[in-house]
């Protein structure tokens, strides 16, 4: 019988780990020339983080922590591809001082034109 409680716990942990590892990979990816090596690096990083996280904070077994690492790798990759190009960087957001107001929302004050 499928242990749904364990699966739900594993997926919850994988969601948190995929966020952390995705950010870590993005900060350290400049060292890789091709995406083939980046995928391998990301997979190993997810597995490593999952093992250390599960040993430190949960009572999940070693084989289950490997599954969490795999779920995290799949989730991080999917998350990155879904958000790629849709999010502005922090500098773009902070440097943008322009507020766009539609013409129909402008209020005429009656002053000089």
C-alpha positions as CSV (number, residue, x, y, z in Angstrom):
1,X,0.0,0.0,0.0
2,X,1.2,3.5,-0.8
3,X,2.3,5.6,2.2
4,X,0.6,8.9,1.3
5,X,1.7,10.6,4.5
6,X,5.3,9.9,3.8
7,X,5.0,10.9,0.2
8,X,3.3,14.2,1.2
9,X,6.1,14.9,3.7
10,X,8.8,14.1,1.1
11,X,7.2,16.4,-1.5
12,X,6.9,19.2,1.1
13,X,10.6,18.9,1.9
14,X,11.5,18.7,-1.8
15,X,9.6,22.0,-2.5
16,X,11.7,23.8,0.1
17,X,14.9,22.2,-1.1
18,X,14.3,23.0,-4.7
19,X,13.9,26.7,-3.8
20,X,17.2,26.7,-2.0
21,X,19.2,24.7,-4.5
22,X,17.8,26.6,-7.5
23,X,19.0,29.8,-5.9
24,X,22.4,28.2,-5.1
25,X,22.8,26.9,-8.6
26,X,22.0,30.2,-10.1
27,X,24.6,31.9,-8.0
28,X,27.3,29.4,-8.9
29,X,26.5,28.4,-12.5
30,X,29.0,30.8,-14.1
31,X,31.8,28.2,-13.6
32,X,30.2,25.8,-16.2
33,X,30.7,26.1,-19.9
34,X,27.9,23.7,-21.1
35,X,24.5,23.0,-19.7
36,X,25.3,19.2,-19.6
37,X,27.7,19.8,-16.7
38,X,25.3,22.2,-15.1
39,X,22.5,19.6,-15.0
40,X,24.9,17.1,-13.5
41,X,26.1,19.7,-10.9
42,X,22.5,20.5,-10.1
43,X,21.5,16.9,-9.6
44,X,24.5,16.2,-7.3
45,X,23.8,19.3,-5.4
46,X,20.1,18.4,-4.9
47,X,21.0,14.9,-3.7
48,X,23.7,16.3,-1.4
49,X,21.4,18.9,0.1
50,X,18.6,16.4,0.5
51,X,20.8,13.9,2.4
52,X,22.2,16.5,4.7
53,X,18.8,18.1,5.3
54,X,17.1,14.8,6.1
55,X,19.9,13.7,8.4
56,X,19.9,17.0,10.2
57,X,16.2,17.9,10.6
58,X,14.1,14.7,10.0
59,X,13.9,11.0,10.7
60,X,13.6,10.1,7.0
61,X,15.7,7.2,5.9
62,X,18.7,7.5,3.5
63,X,16.9,6.0,0.5
64,X,13.9,8.4,1.0
65,X,16.3,11.3,1.2
66,X,17.6,10.3,-2.3
67,X,14.1,10.4,-3.6
68,X,13.7,13.8,-2.0
69,X,16.8,15.0,-3.8
70,X,15.4,13.7,-7.1
71,X,12.1,15.4,-6.5
72,X,13.9,18.5,-5.6
73,X,16.0,18.4,-8.8
74,X,12.9,17.9,-11.0
75,X,11.1,20.7,-9.1
76,X,14.0,23.2,-9.3
77,X,14.5,22.6,-13.0
78,X,10.8,23.0,-13.7
79,X,10.5,26.1,-11.5
80,X,13.5,27.7,-13.3
81,X,12.1,27.0,-16.8
82,X,8.7,28.2,-15.8
83,X,10.0,31.5,-14.5
84,X,12.9,32.1,-16.9
85,X,12.6,35.5,-18.5
86,X,9.5,36.4,-16.5
87,X,11.1,37.9,-13.5
88,X,12.9,41.2,-13.4
89,X,16.2,41.4,-11.6
90,X,16.4,43.4,-8.4
91,X,18.4,46.2,-10.0
92,X,15.8,46.6,-12.8
93,X,13.1,46.9,-10.2
94,X,14.9,49.4,-8.0
95,X,16.1,51.6,-10.9
96,X,12.7,51.9,-12.6
97,X,11.2,55.2,-11.3
98,X,8.6,55.6,-14.0
99,X,4.9,55.2,-13.2
100,X,2.7,54.7,-16.2
101,X,-0.8,56.1,-16.0
102,X,-3.3,55.5,-18.7
103,X,-4.4,58.7,-20.5
104,X,-8.1,58.3,-19.4
105,X,-7.0,58.3,-15.8
106,X,-5.3,61.7,-16.0
107,X,-6.9,64.7,-14.2
108,X,-6.8,68.1,-15.9
109,X,-5.9,70.9,-13.4
110,X,-6.8,73.9,-15.6
111,X,-3.2,75.3,-15.3
112,X,-0.9,76.3,-18.2
113,X,-0.5,73.9,-21.0
